[in-house]
C-alpha cells in the first residue's frame, strides 16, 4: 500500500507543481522577457504534465494490485469459512445471498482500499505539503487554506457518509439478485407451475426498491458536493483577495512587497490544492458501503473474524483421505424423519444397512430431494431422528465449472489419480468422448455445463460422486437426462436394475439387484416410506463397492 500512497501523493504534487509553474510562466510572460528566461519554466511545465500522467498510471497499478490481492484473499477466506461452517446455516443463505456477498460485497471491500484508504492518506499528506508550501509565501493565506481544506476534508465527507447510511442499497441489491436468480434459474419449473409471472413481478418489485434506495440520501449527497465546491470557491476568493492586498501593500507597509508572479501563484494555488480533498466525499460513501458489506460477510457462519483471522489450513490427514483410502461403510437409518423447508414436506422411515442400496419413490413435492439434503446435514430435520455419518448429497443440477474436465472430476476428490478418473469415465460411457477431446482430461469446458449435453452432464456428476471417498452417496435422480440404455448401464453400475414388474430399463421405479420391492403407497400426502436392500455384488470404479447408496425418483 505504501507504493500506492507514494504514487498518489506524487501525482497530486505534480499537479500542484504544474499549476504553480504554469501560473508563474503566465505572469512572467506578461512582462515580455527574453525567451531564454522562460526556457526552464516551459520545459518544467512539459515535464510536470508528463510526470502527472505517469504517476497517475503508477498509482492505479499499485492501488489495484493491493486491492485485487486483498479481494482474492477475502474470497479465499469466505470460501474456507463456508466450507467449514454448518451446512444447514450455509444452505439457509440462499443462492442470491451468497452471490451478492461473494461478488459485490467483496468488491466493496476492494473499493474501500482503492477509493477510501489510499485517497485519505494521499489527501492528508498532500494537504500538509500544500499548506506548508503556501506558508513560505504567505502564512496568513496558508492558515485560510488549512481551514478550507479542513472543512472540505472533514465536513463534506461526513455529509456524504450520512447520505450513504440513509439508504439500504446493499440489502436491496441482495434481494434483487436473489429474485432475478430465482426467476432465471427456475424459469422452466416456475412456468410449469404457473408461478413465473409472480416471480418476474417479485424481481421487478425488487428492482424498483433498489432504485428507490439509491435515491434515498441524495439530498445529503448533494449537500456534500455543494459544501466542497462552496468551500473551494470561498477559500480561493479569500486567498486571492488577501494576495491582492499584500501585493498592493494595503496589508503591509504601503508599498508593493511582491512580484506579479507571486500574486498569480498565490491566487491560483488553492484551486490545485483542493484537488487533494475532492475525492474524500466519495471515499466516505465507499467506506460506509464497505462497512455494510463487511458486516454482511461476517454474518457468514464462522466468518466473524474475517479480516483479522485466517481460517486454519486443512489437516494433511484429510487430504490424504481423499486419495486411495476409503472409510468404513455406514448404515443409514431414519425413524419418522420429517423434512421440509418452511413447512413439512414428508415423513420417512429408513433402514439401509452398511453397503446397501435404497430407493425412495415418491411424487414431486413430497420432499425426496429435501430428504437427501437432510440426511447429508445440509438441512435441519423438522422431526424424528436419523443417522447417516459421512453422507454426501449429489444434486441433480450440480455445478459444472468452466475449467478442465480433470478439475471438474476432482471437485470432491482432489487427490484422485488419473487412472481412477479414466476407470470411472470408461464405466460411465464417457471414456471415448473425453479421449476424443483436444486435450483429453485437460480440455477446458469454456462454458461449463453449456459445453455438455444433458446426459454428459449427468455422467460427469456421477463420475465426480464415484471418485469421492464418502461412505454414503445420496443421489438425486441419477438417471435423469439419460436414454434407456444409458440409464440401465448406470443403474447396474451403481448396484440397481429395472424393476420386476416389467417396466422398461431406465424407467423411474427402480429396485436394487438381488431383491424386488412392492409398490409403496403413501399413508398420507406428506408421509412416504422407503425400501432398503442388502449389499449388492457389483464392482464400483474408483472406490469400494461396499459404500451405501440411496437414490430418489418419482413414480412412473
C-alpha positions in Angstrom: 0.0 0.0 0.0 2.9 2.3 0.6 3.8 2.3 -3.1 0.2 3.3 -4.0 0.2 6.1 -1.4 3.6 7.4 -2.7 2.4 7.3 -6.3 -0.8 9.1 -5.4 1.0 11.8 -3.5 3.4 12.2 -6.3 0.5 12.6 -8.8 -1.1 15.4 -6.8 2.2 17.1 -6.1 2.9 17.0 -9.8 -0.5 18.6 -10.5 0.1 21.3 -7.8 3.7 22.0 -9.1 2.3 22.2 -12.7 -0.3 24.8 -11.6 2.4 26.8 -9.7 4.9 26.8 -12.6 2.1 27.5 -15.2 0.9 30.5 -13.1 4.4 31.8 -12.8 5.0 31.3 -16.5 1.8 33.2 -17.5 2.7 36.1 -15.2 6.3 36.2 -16.3 5.4 36.0 -20.0 3.1 39.0 -19.5 6.2 41.0 -18.8 7.6 40.0 -22.2 11.1 38.9 -21.1 13.7 37.2 -23.3 12.6 33.7 -24.4 15.7 32.3 -22.8 14.3 33.5 -19.4 11.3 31.2 -19.9 13.0 28.1 -21.3 13.4 26.4 -17.9 9.8 27.1 -17.0 8.5 25.9 -20.3 10.4 22.6 -20.0 9.2 22.2 -16.4 5.6 22.5 -17.5 6.1 19.8 -20.1 7.9 17.6 -17.7 5.3 18.0 -14.9 2.5 17.3 -17.4 4.1 14.1 -18.3 5.0 13.1 -14.8 1.5 13.7 -13.6 0.1 11.2 -16.1 3.0 8.8 -15.3 2.5 8.9 -11.6 -1.3 8.5 -12.1 -0.6 5.4 -14.1 1.7 4.0 -11.4 -0.8 4.9 -8.8 -3.5 2.9 -10.5 -1.2 -0.1 -10.9 -0.1 -0.1 -7.3 -3.5 0.5 -5.8 -5.3 -2.1 -7.8 -2.5 -4.6 -7.2 -3.1 -4.2 -3.5 -6.9 -4.2 -3.9 -7.0 -7.3 -6.1 -4.7 -9.2 -3.8 -7.0 -8.3 -0.9 -10.1 -9.3 -2.9 -8.5 -12.7 -3.7 -7.5 -13.3 0.0 -11.0 -12.3 1.2 -12.7 -14.6 -1.3 -10.5 -17.5 -0.3 -11.3 -16.8 3.4 -15.0 -16.6 2.6 -14.9 -19.9 0.7 -12.9 -21.6 3.5 -15.4 -20.4 6.2 -18.3 -21.5 4.0 -16.7 -25.0 3.7 -16.1 -25.3 7.4 -19.5 -23.9 8.6 -22.5 -26.0 9.4 -24.1 -26.9 6.1 -27.6 -26.1 7.3 -26.6 -22.5 8.1 -24.9 -22.1 4.7 -27.9 -23.5 2.8 -30.1 -21.0 4.7 -28.3 -18.1 3.0 -29.7 -18.9 -0.5 -28.0 -18.6 -3.9 -28.8 -14.9 -4.3 -27.4 -14.0 -0.9 -24.2 -16.0 -1.5 -23.8 -14.4 -4.9 -24.3 -10.9 -3.6 -21.8 -11.4 -0.7 -19.1 -13.3 -2.6 -19.4 -10.9 -5.5 -20.5 -7.3 -4.7 -19.7 -7.3 -1.0 -16.1 -8.5 -1.6 -15.8 -5.9 -4.4 -17.0 -3.3 -1.9 -14.1 -4.2 0.4 -11.8 -3.9 -2.6 -13.1 -0.5 -3.4 -12.5 0.6 0.2 -8.8 0.2 -0.4 -8.7 2.0 -3.8 -11.3 4.7 -3.0 -11.1 5.2 0.7 -7.9 4.1 2.5 -5.4 5.3 -0.1 -7.2 8.5 -1.0 -7.4 9.6 2.6 -3.7 9.1 3.2 -2.9 10.8 -0.1 -5.2 13.8 0.8 -3.7 14.2 4.2 -0.1 14.1 3.1 -0.7 16.3 0.1 -2.7 18.9 2.1 0.0 19.1 4.7 2.7 19.7 2.0 0.5 22.2 0.2 -0.2 24.3 3.3 3.5 24.2 4.2 4.5 25.5 0.8 1.9 28.3 0.9 3.1 29.2 4.4 6.5 30.0 2.8 4.8 32.5 0.5 2.3 34.0 2.9 1.5 32.5 6.4 -2.0 34.1 6.6 -3.0 32.6 3.3 -1.7 29.2 4.4 -3.9 29.5 7.5 -7.0 30.2 5.4 -6.1 27.3 3.1 -5.8 25.0 6.1 -9.2 26.0 7.3 -10.7 25.4 3.9 -9.1 22.0 3.4 -10.2 21.0 6.9 -13.9 21.9 6.2 -13.8 20.3 2.8 -11.9 17.2 4.0 -14.0 16.6 7.2 -17.5 18.1 7.0 -18.2 17.3 3.4 -17.3 13.6 3.8 -19.5 13.4 6.9 -22.4 14.6 4.9 -21.6 12.1 2.2 -21.4 9.3 4.7 -24.8 10.3 6.2 -26.3 10.1 2.7 -25.0 6.6 2.3 -26.3 5.5 5.7 -29.7 6.9 4.8 -30.1 4.2 2.2 -30.3 0.4 2.2 -28.7 -0.3 -1.1 -26.7 -3.4 -0.1 -29.8 -5.2 1.4 -32.0 -4.1 -1.6 -29.3 -5.3 -4.0 -29.2 -8.7 -2.3 -33.0 -9.1 -2.6 -32.8 -8.0 -6.2 -30.1 -10.5 -7.1 -32.0 -13.3 -5.2 -35.2 -12.5 -7.1 -33.6 -12.4 -10.5 -31.5 -15.5 -9.9 -34.7 -17.4 -8.8 -36.6 -16.2 -11.9 -33.8 -17.2 -14.3 -32.6 -20.4 -12.8 -36.0 -21.9 -12.1 -37.9 -20.5 -15.1 -38.9 -23.9 -16.6 -40.3 -25.2 -13.3 -42.0 -21.9 -12.4 -43.6 -21.8 -15.9 -45.0 -25.3 -15.4 -46.4 -24.4 -12.0 -47.8 -21.2 -13.3 -45.6 -19.1 -11.0 -43.3 -17.5 -13.5 -45.4 -14.3 -13.7 -45.3 -14.0 -10.0 -41.5 -14.5 -9.9 -41.0 -11.8 -12.5 -43.3 -9.4 -10.6 -41.2 -10.0 -7.5 -38.0 -9.3 -9.4 -39.5 -6.1 -10.8 -40.5 -5.1 -7.3 -37.0 -5.7 -6.0 -35.6 -3.6 -8.9 -37.9 -0.8 -8.0 -36.9 -1.0 -4.4 -33.3 -0.9 -5.3 -33.8 2.2 -7.4 -35.7 3.8 -4.5 -32.9 3.0 -2.0 -30.4 4.6 -4.4 -32.5 7.8 -4.4 -32.5 7.9 -0.6 -30.0 10.4 0.8 -29.5 12.2 -2.4 -30.1 15.4 -0.6 -27.2 14.8 1.8 -25.0 13.8 -1.1 -25.9 17.0 -3.0 -25.1 18.9 0.2 -21.7 17.3 0.5 -20.8 18.1 -3.1 -22.1 21.7 -2.7 -20.2 22.2 0.5 -17.0 21.0 -1.2 -17.4 23.4 -4.1 -18.5 26.3 -2.0 -15.6 25.8 0.4 -13.1 25.7 -2.5 -14.6 28.8 -4.1 -14.7 30.8 -0.8 -11.2 29.8 0.1 -9.8 30.7 -3.3 -11.6 34.0 -3.3 -10.4 34.8 0.2 -6.8 34.0 -0.6 -6.9 35.9 -3.9 -8.2 38.9 -2.0 -5.5 38.6 0.6 -2.9 38.2 -2.1 -4.1 41.3 -3.8 -4.0 43.3 -0.6 -0.5 42.1 0.2 0.6 42.8 -3.4 -0.6 46.4 -3.4 0.8 47.0 0.0 -2.5 47.7 1.7 -1.9 44.9 4.2 1.7 45.8 4.8 3.8 48.9 4.8 2.0 50.6 1.9 4.4 49.5 -0.8 4.2 46.5 -3.1 6.2 43.8 -1.4 5.8 41.0 -4.0 6.2 40.4 -7.8 3.2 39.8 -10.1 4.3 36.2 -10.4 3.9 35.8 -6.6 0.4 37.3 -6.8 -0.7 34.9 -9.6 0.8 31.8 -7.9 -0.8 32.6 -4.5 -4.2 33.4 -6.1 -4.4 30.2 -8.1 -2.7 27.9 -5.7 -5.9 26.9 -3.8 -7.5 25.6 -6.9 -4.8 23.0 -7.3 -4.6 22.3 -3.5 -8.3 21.4 -3.3 -7.8 18.6 -5.8 -6.3 16.6 -2.9 -9.7 16.5 -0.9 -12.0 16.4 -3.9 -12.3 12.6 -3.7 -13.0 12.4 0.1 -16.8 12.6 -0.1 -16.9 9.6 -2.4 -14.3 8.0 -0.2 -16.6 8.4 2.8 -19.6 6.8 0.9 -17.4 4.0 -0.2 -16.3 3.4 3.4 -19.9 3.2 4.6 -20.7 0.7 1.9 -17.6 -1.3 2.8 -18.7 -1.4 6.4 -22.1 -2.7 5.5 -20.5 -5.3 3.2 -18.1 -6.4 5.9 -20.9 -6.8 8.4 -22.8 -8.9 5.9 -19.7 -11.1 5.2 -19.1 -11.6 8.9 -22.7 -12.8 9.1 -21.5 -15.9 7.2 -21.2 -18.7 9.7 -17.7 -18.9 11.1 -16.5 -15.7 9.4 -16.9 -13.3 12.4 -13.1 -12.5 12.3 -12.9 -12.4 8.5 -10.4 -9.6 8.3 -8.1 -10.5 11.1 -8.2 -14.2 11.4 -7.4 -16.5 8.5 -9.1 -20.0 8.6 -7.0 -22.9 9.6 -5.3 -24.9 6.9 -6.8 -28.4 6.4 -5.0 -31.1 8.2 -2.7 -33.3 6.0 -4.6 -36.4 7.1 -7.8 -35.0 5.4 -6.1 -34.5 2.1 -4.7 -38.0 2.3 -8.1 -39.4 3.0 -9.3 -38.1 -0.3 -6.9 -40.3 -2.2 -6.7 -44.1 -2.0 -8.2 -44.8 1.4 -11.9 -45.4 1.9 -13.8 -45.1 5.2 -15.8 -47.9 6.7 -19.2 -48.2 5.2 -22.0 -46.7 7.2 -25.7 -47.6 7.6 -28.5 -45.1 7.1 -31.4 -45.1 9.5 -34.3 -42.7 10.0 -37.2 -43.0 12.3 -40.3 -40.9 11.5 -37.9 -38.3 9.9 -39.9 -35.3 8.9 -38.3 -33.0 6.4 -39.1 -29.6 4.8 -38.1 -26.0 4.3 -40.8 -23.7 5.6 -43.3 -26.5 6.2 -43.4 -30.2 6.4 -43.0 -32.0 3.1 -42.7 -35.6 4.0 -42.1 -38.2 6.8 -39.8 -41.1 6.1 -38.6 -44.3 7.7 -35.3 -45.7 6.5 -33.1 -48.6 7.4 -30.4 -49.1 4.8 -27.6 -51.4 6.0 -24.0 -50.5 5.5 -23.1 -51.1 1.9 -26.7 -51.5 1.0 -28.9 -49.8 -1.7 -32.0 -47.8 -1.0 -34.6 -46.3 -3.4 -37.2 -43.7 -2.4 -40.1 -43.5 -4.9 -42.5 -40.6 -4.2 -44.4 -38.0 -6.1 -43.0 -34.5 -6.7 -43.4 -32.1 -3.8 -43.2 -34.8 -1.1 -39.7 -33.9 -0.1 -37.5 -36.5 -1.8 -34.6 -34.1 -2.5 -35.2 -32.4 0.8 -34.8 -35.8 2.5 -31.4 -36.4 0.9 -30.3 -32.9 1.9 -31.4 -33.5 5.4 -29.5 -36.8 5.6 -26.4 -35.1 4.3 -26.7 -32.5 7.1 -27.5 -29.6 4.7 -30.9 -29.0 6.3 -32.2 -29.4 9.8 -34.8 -32.1 10.4 -38.2 -30.9 11.3 -39.0 -34.0 13.3 -37.9 -37.6 14.1 -34.3 -38.9 14.2 -31.8 -40.1 11.7 -28.2 -41.3 11.3 -26.1 -41.0 8.1 -22.5 -40.4 9.1 -20.3 -39.2 6.2 -23.2 -38.9 3.7 -22.7 -36.8 0.6 -25.6 -35.4 -1.3 -25.2 -35.4 -5.1 -27.7 -32.9 -6.6 -29.3 -33.4 -9.9 -28.1 -30.0 -11.1 -24.6 -29.9 -9.5 -22.5 -27.2 -11.0 -20.1 -27.8 -13.9 -17.2 -25.4 -13.6 -15.7 -23.5 -16.6 -12.4 -25.3 -16.2 -10.8 -28.6 -17.3 -12.6 -32.0 -17.3 -9.9 -33.1 -14.8 -10.7 -30.3 -12.4 -14.4 -30.9 -12.6 -13.9 -34.6 -11.7 -11.5 -33.6 -8.8 -14.1 -31.3 -7.1 -14.9 -34.0 -4.5 -11.6 -35.9 -4.7 -8.7 -33.5 -5.4 -6.1 -36.3 -5.0 -7.8 -38.9 -7.2 -5.4 -40.5 -9.6 -5.7 -40.2 -13.3 -6.1 -44.0 -13.5 -9.2 -43.8 -11.3 -10.6 -41.0 -13.4 -10.3 -42.9 -16.6 -11.8 -46.0 -15.0 -14.8 -44.1 -13.8 -15.2 -42.4 -17.2 -15.0 -45.7 -19.1 -17.5 -47.4 -16.8 -20.0 -44.5 -17.3 -19.5 -44.4 -21.1 -17.6 -41.1 -21.2 -14.1 -42.5 -21.8 -14.3 -42.4 -25.6 -15.8 -38.9 -25.6 -13.1 -37.5 -23.3 -10.3 -39.2 -25.3 -11.7 -37.5 -28.4 -11.4 -34.1 -26.9 -8.4 -31.9 -28.0 -6.7 -32.1 -24.5 -8.3 -35.2 -23.1 -8.8 -34.7 -19.3 -7.1 -31.3 -19.6 -9.6 -29.9 -22.1 -11.2 -26.7 -20.8 -15.0 -26.6 -20.7 -15.1 -22.9 -21.5 -18.8 -22.5 -21.0 -19.1 -25.0 -18.2 -22.3 -27.1 -18.4 -23.2 -25.4 -21.7 -20.5 -27.4 -23.4 -22.1 -30.7 -22.3 -25.4 -32.4 -23.3 -27.8 -33.3 -20.6 -26.7 -36.9 -20.5 -23.0 -36.0 -20.5 -23.5 -33.5 -17.6 -25.3 -36.2 -15.6 -22.5 -38.7 -16.2 -19.8 -36.2 -15.2 -21.7 -35.5 -12.0 -21.9 -39.3 -11.3 -18.2 -39.7 -12.1 -17.4 -36.9 -9.6 -19.6 -38.7 -7.0 -17.9 -42.1 -7.5 -14.4 -40.6 -7.1 -15.2 -39.3 -3.7 -14.4 -41.2 -0.5 -17.8 -40.7 1.1 -19.1 -43.9 2.7 -22.7 -42.8 1.8 -23.8 -41.4 -1.5 -27.2 -39.8 -1.8 -28.2 -39.5 -5.5 -31.0 -37.2 -6.7 -32.5 -38.6 -9.9 -29.2 -40.2 -11.1 -30.7 -41.4 -14.5 -32.3 -38.0 -15.4 -31.5 -37.0 -19.0 -30.2 -40.4 -19.9 -31.7 -42.7 -22.5 -33.0 -46.1 -21.6 -29.8 -47.9 -22.5 -27.6 -45.4 -20.6 -29.9 -45.4 -17.6 -29.8 -49.2 -17.4 -26.0 -49.2 -17.6 -25.6 -46.6 -14.9 -28.1 -48.3 -12.6 -26.4 -51.6 -12.9 -23.0 -49.9 -12.3 -24.4 -48.5 -9.0 -26.0 -51.8 -8.0 -29.5 -51.2 -9.2 -31.5 -52.7 -12.1 -35.0 -52.4 -13.5 -38.0 -53.5 -11.5 -39.6 -56.9 -11.6 -42.9 -55.5 -12.8 -41.8 -55.3 -16.4 -41.0 -51.6 -16.6 -38.5 -50.8 -19.4 -34.9 -50.2 -18.4 -34.3 -46.7 -17.3 -37.8 -46.2 -16.0 -38.3 -44.4 -12.7 -39.5 -47.2 -10.5 -36.2 -48.9 -9.7 -35.2 -51.6 -7.2 -31.8 -52.9 -6.4 -30.3 -56.0 -7.8 -31.0 -59.2 -5.9 -34.3 -58.1 -4.3 -37.6 -56.7 -5.5 -39.8 -54.1 -3.9 -43.5 -54.0 -3.7 -45.1 -50.7 -4.7 -45.4 -48.4 -1.7 -48.4 -46.1 -1.3 -48.1 -43.1 1.0 -50.3 -43.2 4.0 -51.0 -39.5 3.5 -49.8 -36.8 1.2 -46.9 -36.0 3.5 -45.9 -39.5 4.6 -43.8 -41.7 2.4 -41.8 -44.9 3.2 -38.6 -46.1 1.5 -37.4 -49.6 0.9 -33.8 -50.8 1.5 -31.8 -53.9 0.5 -28.6 -55.6 1.3 -25.1 -55.4 -0.2 -25.1 -56.0 -3.9 -22.4 -57.9 -5.7 -21.1 -55.3 -8.1 -17.8 -53.6 -8.8 -17.7 -49.8 -8.5 -14.9 -48.0 -10.2 -12.6 -45.7 -8.1 -13.9 -46.9 -4.8 -15.1 -49.9 -2.9 -18.4 -51.4 -3.8 -19.4 -51.6 -0.1 -20.4 -47.9 0.1 -24.0 -47.2 0.9 -26.1 -45.6 -1.9 -29.6 -44.2 -1.8 -31.3 -42.7 -4.8 -34.7 -40.9 -5.1 -37.0 -40.9 -8.0 -40.7 -40.3 -8.7 -43.4 -42.8 -9.7 -43.9 -43.5 -13.4 
